[in-house]
Amino acid sequence: MITLHRRGDITLQAFEAVAWQGEAVAFAPEALQRIAAARAAFERLIDTDSTVNVYGVTSGYGARASQRLKPEERRAHAAVPNHGTAATFGESFPKRVTRGFVLARLANFIEGHAAVRPKLAEAVAGMLSTGSLPEVPAMGNSGAGEILALGHLFAALGEQVGLEEKEHLALINGSPCAAALVADSALAARRRVTIAKEIFALSAEAFKAPLEAYDAALQVLWNDPSENEALEAIRGLIAGGTPERRPYQAPVSFRIVPRILGRAIRARDAAAQAATVSLGSVTDNPVYLPPGSGGSDDARFPNGRVLSNGGYHNGMATPALDDLAASWADLCTLAERQSAKLLDGKVSLLPDYLRDSPDDPREFIPLPMVAVGLGERARHAAQRSFLPGAESGGFGQNDVGVATALAWQKETTAARALDGCLAVLGLIALEALSVTGRTAPPALRNRADFIRRHVPPIVKLRALGPDLGRLAEAITLEIYRPAG
């Protein structure tokens, strides 16, 4: 059970525990007291200040924002069940992602900025204790905010609990989806980069790549922490391997691995930073500043104040996802090039029967072709995401959409393509070690055993597609499995 005291408790570590590992969430008593006090102050504000303008509370929604509601109209307006934003359809987000949406939603509640009742806040947190959550379609989420996805997630709960002023908007406004999506990819990137380090090190060992391309002296020369991490990883993973190396430099695809892995490490860290900031951000619109919250002048605003704002547009999540996708695409290119070079005896100096021989049951020529196809898939997915236009060229106020859900889908597509390319390269590298009578260096033996568990020894000619499919799927499952 994760206990939330402040929004700073909604960390990437907490996200992993709740979204990926299934931990439940509860508010600390002081958090519930703060939520209740903020709700009471908000009610005083809208009941006593006839001039206050709170979008969706003292006014209508959207094009009706200029329409002023009387107190009795206000309450009736809030109580109407609204399933209208649940308009998307098709394939759903994974359950770990929808759990992340719910957790990130709580950041607006915990310090009173959503002005909801404790009853509703606890009901939302309670969704994480149930065995299932509503299906949230992943396709078509491109409105001016996240109301399409959040409408699916919270419509039934709102009807069950019963909603009062502002609470409908507090459920569907803001950007919890963006926070959860970049957090999900950031966690996956940690493990994906680790596996990529191992597979590229295994390939370098199979190729007998000269160690000078990974020398510690380069760390001082390059002066980049991310590339230093990659250099240290490759050296450590190859340590104890073949002492006799290639007598001259390896192709570019082997020598630039620390640079391109360094780029992926930077993208990994940027995604983690974007997730850390986003998970703890208050993004409600309109957002309530309770008395004493630090954002309200208590002398001028004794009952707090309300700000209309653009918190539902997360400006850092989409670029972070795009950078991850581009990094995966570049690593696909390296994996495909290295796969081909390992199979070319004139380049690799390895036995030619690794490539094509009637005397050997291995048939590897098609494998780099597969990697090319996967790399093209990654490159097509890794196109920069821009702000989309909103519906009908800008219906009412909603004239700019959000791109985070699409960016997450593209990043996930590129990532899965990389998993496939790593499976291809890993198998070829392991077979190269096998036919030359070598074993993997100590730090890579677990990865070599992992590959062999999913691709049995090749003792007769067979289609390798099913083997590679199992291996690629096993890599993906390793990345997304709950820790522990």
Secondary structure, 3 states (H helix, E strand, C coil): CEEECCHHHCCHHHHHHHHHCCCCEEECHHHHHHHHHHHHHHHHHHHHCCCCCCCCCCECCHHHCCCECCHHHHHHHHHCCCCCCCCCCCCECCHHHHHHHHHHHHHHHCCCCCCCCHHHHHHHHHHHHCCCCCCCECCCCCCCCCHHHHHHHHHHHHHHHCCCCCHHHHHHCCCHHHHHHHHHHHHHHHHHHHHHHHHHHHHHHHHCCCHHHHCCHHHHHHCCHHHHHHHHHHHHHHCCCCCCCCCCCCCHHHHCHHHHHHHHHHHHHHHHHHHHHHHCCCCCCCEEECCCCCCCCCCCCCCCEEECCCCCCCCCHHHHHHHHHHHHHHHHHHHHHHHHHHHCHHHHCCCHHHCCCCCCCCCCCHHHHHHHHHHHHHHHHCCCCCCCECHHHCECCECECCCHHHHHHHHHHHHHHHHHHHHHHHHHHHHHHHHCCCCCCHHHHHHHHHHHHHCCCCCCCCCCHHHHHHHHHHHHHHHHCCCC
